[in-house]
């Protein structure tokens, strides 16, 4: 998809191996990718000058489990791309090695080469690896099993929370989070949303919208949102692909302008309790991870830099909250412990949160699960997962994991997908793996990495440290459960939220 060119606890540091390990015995695990999939991709394109422009894609494909892709359809959008792809049919090939890392080639205008890694549930995490010589597109995405029986307007029914984020043609960041109720006949009602356009925050309490599945063979559809960002009188048109009746991958389809930024994200069906959401829906821990972009003057960067946060938000079911978090803005690290606050949860899931003089908004998908948006100048936006209600320590990280650098904000981010193994040892654990890295200068395949980790259940459940080459020389980890954890570097001037799942 290169334009789719054209697609602490004291830690024992482990050595970093600089060796490059290519795939061996390719194709032996091709059956791991079989069936129908929907995918989403966030990235950026560079023409060799060091600058970048936003790029995104959504689509679907069918894999035969034998190395062939059929029935592919995708839409791409970006700034200054020679060919914007709309409802583009494609085929392709792929090969998966013994370690579940694979390479995929898409037969699309300009070509598209992806490195991906399979998860046990059939989901794949991928990065684009066809940029070279400072030219091309880099970024990361997710491919999820699709339910073809949900490819109809009538299957999109009920309450949905959504979150989309991205950039306009000048790399100014915008994010929108909200909720709506679908009637199964093409109308969203009861809409509420909050939008942050380059620091201008807008709240809309009531609005209606429309949607339709236009192709029941591919699950492709169109969705329209009324003016939201910054109060600009401009409708936002999205193309979406159905993952299942409870999930849609959606991308802004209008050409990027200040009024129509290139936004990409997801709509998730809300698990609304009987009688609606309330403060009782925030009861226990939620690991939150947010990403933003500062225009200049962040950390050691004179220009644009990522701003990332990971933390544990804990609610007491009566409106009381505490937040422990770690932040890296352009290489400048901050750590805050047990920040007290309050929440006010509306019955539709919109949640106003006040913490130590700061304000943020969440839209609940279910109890302790939500999209987050912050009214700050870097336009922090992200998600929160419910943390398992058991003490989490080193033994909680054990076994095989896939890893991905999510939503890169600058070309300097190390954009990778890979497979990793954690040994769960105490007091110091070890995690090793192989990363496939996409970069403007060219791809690196099978880069060996390793780190030591130390995780504790106190004073913050599941928080710990990484030291080594997984997540940078020094990083903080927050464990969601034994099957998922997130990591952010404390020293990297171009950080990203790194997500690992079994």
N, C-alpha and C positions, 0 to 999 in steps of 0.2 A: 504494500500500500504506500509506495513512495510517491507521494503526491499522487500517490501510490506508485514513488517516482515513476511517479506520474503514472498509487497507492503509496563504694559503693559498698558497696560490698566489693571487697578486693577481688579482682579477676586475674587469673593467670593467662597471660597473653600466649597465644599459640602462633607458630610460624605461618607466614603467608607464602603459599607456593605460587610462583609466577608462571608455572607451566601451563601450556594450552593443551587441553585434551579433547580431541575431536571425537565424534560419535564412532562407536565400534559396532560391528554386526548390525548395521542399519536395517530397518524394516522388520525386525523380529517381533516388534510389538504393535504392528499396524492395526491389529484388531481392537486396540484400546480406544481408537477414534472411529466410532461407527454409529451411524444414524444421522439425525437432523440436529443442527446446531444454529443458534443465533449468536452474533458476536458484536462487540463494541470496541472502539479504538480511540485513544487520545494521543495526539502527538504534535509535532512541529516540523516545519520544513526550513532548510537553510540553502542558500545559493552560493555558499562559500565565503561570504563577507563577514561571517561571525554573528549576523543577526538571524532572527527566526520569525516565522509567521505561523499562526495556528492551523492545525489540520485535524480532521476527525473522520470517522467512518462508522457505519453500522450496516449489518447485513445478515444473511443466513446462508447455509450450505448443507449439503448432504455428503457424508463420507461412507464409502462402501466397506471399510474395514480392511481393505487390501491395497491401500495406497492411492486411491483415486477420489477426487472431489467432483461432485456433479450438482446440478440444480442450484448453483450459487447465484445469489443476487446481492448487490451492495449499492450503497449510496455514500458518496464522499463529499466533503465540503472543506474549503480552505480559502486563504487569501492569495490571490495571484496565481492560482493553479492553472496550467494550460488546458486541462480538461476536467471539469467537474462531472463526476459520474453520477447519473441518476437512474435508479432501477436497472443497473448494469448487470447483465447475465455473465457468468463466468464458470469455468471449470478449473481443475488444478490437480496437483499431485502432492503426496506427503510421504515421509518415512520416519518411523519412530524406532529409536534404538533400545537396547536392553535396559538402559537406565531411565526410560520413559521420556527422554528428551527427543524432540523431533524437529524436522525442517519441513516447511510447507511452501510451495510455489503456486501462486495464483495467476491464471491466464487472464490478465486484465490489461487494458491500455497502459503501456509503460512498464508493466510487470509488477510483481509484489512478492517479496520473499520474507518469510516469518520463521523465527525460531520459537518453539513452544515446548511446554512440559505438561504432561498429563497428570491429573489428579485421580484418585480412586473412584470418584463419583462420575467420571466421564467429562468433567469440566477441564478446559485447557487454559493456561495462562501464556501469553505470547508477547514478543517484541519484534519490531521490524528490523531487518538486518541487511538491507540492500543499499544503504547510503555509503558513499565513499568519496574520498578527496575533498571533503568539506561540503559536499552537495547531497541532497536527498532528504528523506523524511525519516525521523526516528520517533519512537513512542511505544506505548504498551497497551495491552488490551486483554479481554476475557472472552472465552468462547464457552457457551453453556448449552447443554442438551435442551432441545426445543420440543414442545408438545404440539404436534401438528393438528390435534383435535381442537386446539384453542385458537386456530386461525380464522376467527370470525368476530365481527363487531359484537354479536350477542354474548360472547364469552367474556368480554371486558365489562364487568358489572360489579358494583359494590364500591367500597371506599378505598381510595388510593392516596398514598403519600408519594411525593416526587422530589427529586433534586437534580438540577442541571447546572453546569458551570463551564466557563470557557473564556474566550477572548474576542475582542473586536479586531478590525483591520489594523489598529495601531497597538495591539497587544495590551489594551486596557482590559482588566479582568471584570467579569460579571458572574454572579451566581444567583440562582432562584431556588427556594425551597417552598413547598406548599402541600396542599391536599385538595382532593375533589371527590365527588361521588358520581360514578358512571351508571347510567340507567340501562345499559345493554342495547340501546337503540341509537347511539351516536352523540349523546349529550352528557357533558359533565356539569353538575350543579354543585352548589354549596362550596364553591371554591374559596380558599384562603391561601395567601402566599406572602412571602417576604423576599424582596430582591435587593441586592447590593450591586450597584453599578459604579465601580471605581470609588467606593466610599460613600456614595449617595444611597441611603437606605430608604426603602419604601415598603409600606405594609398595605395590603389589600385584604379587606375582611370578607367581601362577598363578590364573587364573579362567576360567570358561566363560561363554558367552553364546548368545543365539539371534537369528535374523533370518528374515524372510520377505518376498518380494515379493507383496503382497496384490492388486495390480492389474496384470496383464500388458499392459494397454492404455496405462497411463500411467507405468509404472515406479515406482509408489508402493509403499513397503514399511514395515515396522515392525521395530525393533531394540531389544533390551533389554540393558542393562548391569547387572551386580550392583553392590552398594554400593561406591563408590569414593571420593567426596569426603569428606575428613575423617573417614573411618571411620563415617559415619552409616549406620545400617541401613536404607537406602532404595534400591530399584531405580530406575534411570533409563530411561525409555521414550522412544525416538526415532522420529520419522517420517523416512523418507529417500526421495529420488528418484534413480533411476539416471541417471548421465551416460553411463557405459559400464561394461563389466565391471571396469575398473580404477579407477573413481571413483564415489563416492556423495556427494551433498549431504545432510547429516543435521541435524535440529533436535530439541531436547528438546520433547516433546509434553505432558508433565505441566504442570499449572498451576504457575507459579513460587512456590516457598516456600524457606525456608532449606535444606531438604533436597533440593529439586529445582530448582536454578537453571535459568534459560533459557539453554541452551547451543546453539551453532550451529557447524558446521564441516564437515569432510570426512573420508572414508575413502579411502585411496589404496593400490592394490595394490603391495606391495613387490617390487622386483626383486632377490630374494635370490640372492647368488652361490652357486655349487656349494660345498657344505660350510658355508654360512652366512656371515653378516657377521663381520668382524674389524677390527682396527685398520687393516688395509690398505684398508678401505672409506673411511677418512678420509685421502686422499692428494691434496693440492692445495687449492685455495681454494673456500670456500663463503661466499656473501654471505647473512648472516642479518639478519632484521628482525623485531623483537619489539614488542609493544604491551602496556601495563598501565595501571592507573588507581590513583592515590594518593588516599586519602580526604581528606587535608588537609595543608597545610604544605609543598607542593612548589613550589619556585621562587617566583614572585610571587603564587601563588594561596593564599588562606586556606581555600578549599574544595577540592572534588574537582578533579583535574587529570590529564591524560594523561601517561604515562611511556613514551617511545618510544626504541628503540635500533636502529641499523643498523651493521653491521660486517663485517669479513672475517676468517673463521676459517680458518686454514691448518694442515692436518695433514701429517705426514711419513711416514705409513703404518706407523709403529712405535709409536704411542702418544704422540708428542710433538705439541704444538699451540702456535700463537701466535694472538692475537686483537688486532686493532685495531678500535676501535669509537668511535662518537659517540652521545651520549645527550642527550635533552632531556626534563627532568622539569618540566613547568609553566613553561617559559621559562628554566630554569637548565640551561645546556649544560655537558657534560663530554666530554673527548676523551682516549682512552687509546690508546697506541701499543705494539705488540709485547709484549703481556702473555703471558708464557709459561705453559704448562699441560700437562696430560696427559689422555688419554682411555682409557677401558676399554670396548671394544665387545663385547657379548654376541652370540652367534650368531643370535639373533632380531632383532637390530638395536637393542636398548636400549643406550644409550651414556651412561656417567657421565663428566662432564667437570669437571675441577678447574682453575681459573684464578686464580692469585694469591690464594688463600684463599676464592674464591667457588666455588659448585657449581651446575651446571645439568644437565639431562637432555635427551637427544635420542633420538628414535626414527627410525631411518633408513628412508627409502623406497627409496633406492638409494645408490650411492657419492656422497658429498658432497651429499646431499639429505635433509632431515630436518624433522620437527616438533620444536620446542624448548619446554621449560617450565622455569621458574625458581622456586625455593622462596623468593620474596621477598614482602613485604607488598603490593606493587602487582600481583602475579600476572602477571608478564611471560610472554608466550606468543607464538609465531610460527613462522616457517618459514625454511628455508635452501635456497638454490638453488646448484647447482654453477657456479662461475665458469669461464668459458672460459680455457683454459690458454695464453693469448697476452697479450702486453703490451697494456694498454688505455689509450688516451689520448683527446684531443678528437675525433680522427677516428673513434673507435669509436661516437660518438653522431652519427648522420647519417641523415636521412630522416624519415618520418612515424611518430608514436607516439600511442597512446591513453594517457591518464592518469586515475588514480582516487585519491581519498583513501580509504584502506582502514580499515575497522573503527573508526569514530569513537567516542571515549570520553566526550566531553562535547558539550553543545549549542554550545559556542564554537568547535568545529572547523569550518573551512571545508570543507564536504563537496561535492566537485565530481567531475564526469567531463568529459573534454574531448579535443580533438585538438590535436596539437603537431607542430611541424617544427623539427628541429635541423639546423644547417648544417655541423657537423663542422669548422669553421675552427680553426686554431691560430695563436697560443697561446691566443686567446680565442674561444670559440664562442658562437653565439647560438641560443636556442630561443624560439619564439613560438607562440602558440596561442589557442584559444577555450575557455572553461570554462562549463559549466552548473552553477550552484550551488543547492543546496537548503538552506534556512535556515528556522527557525521564523517569522521575520518575513516571509518570502516568497521566491520563487525569483528568481534573476538569470540571464538567458539570454545566451549568447554574449559573456561578459566577456573582453575582449582582455588577454592577459598576455604578458610577455616577460622573459627573463633572460639574463645572460651566464654562461658556465660555463668552468671550467678543470680538466682531468682529467689525472692523471699515472699512469704505471705504477710509479713509485718515489716514496717508499719503500713505499707500499701500492698494489698493483696496482688500478687503476680507481677510486681514491678521488679526489674533487675537490670543488670548491665551486660553488655557484650564488649569484648576486647579482642580485636583481630581484624580480619578482612571481610567478615560478613557484617554489612552495615557500616563499614568504615572502621578506623582505628579505635574509636570509642563511641559507643552507642547505648541507648536505653531501650529496654524491651518492656512491653505490657502484654501479659498473657490474657487472652480472652477465655480460653479453655485449653485442655490438652490437645485440641485439634486446630487451634488458631492462635497466632500471636503477631504483634506488629512491632516494628523497630524503627527508631529514628536516630540518625547520627548526631553527636553533640559537637563535632568538629568540622564536618564537611561544609564548605561554603555554598555547595549546591545540593542540599539534602532533598530527599523525598520520603514519603511514608512507604516503608517496605512491609508488605503483607505476606505471611507464611501460613499455609494451610495444609493439613494432612490429606 
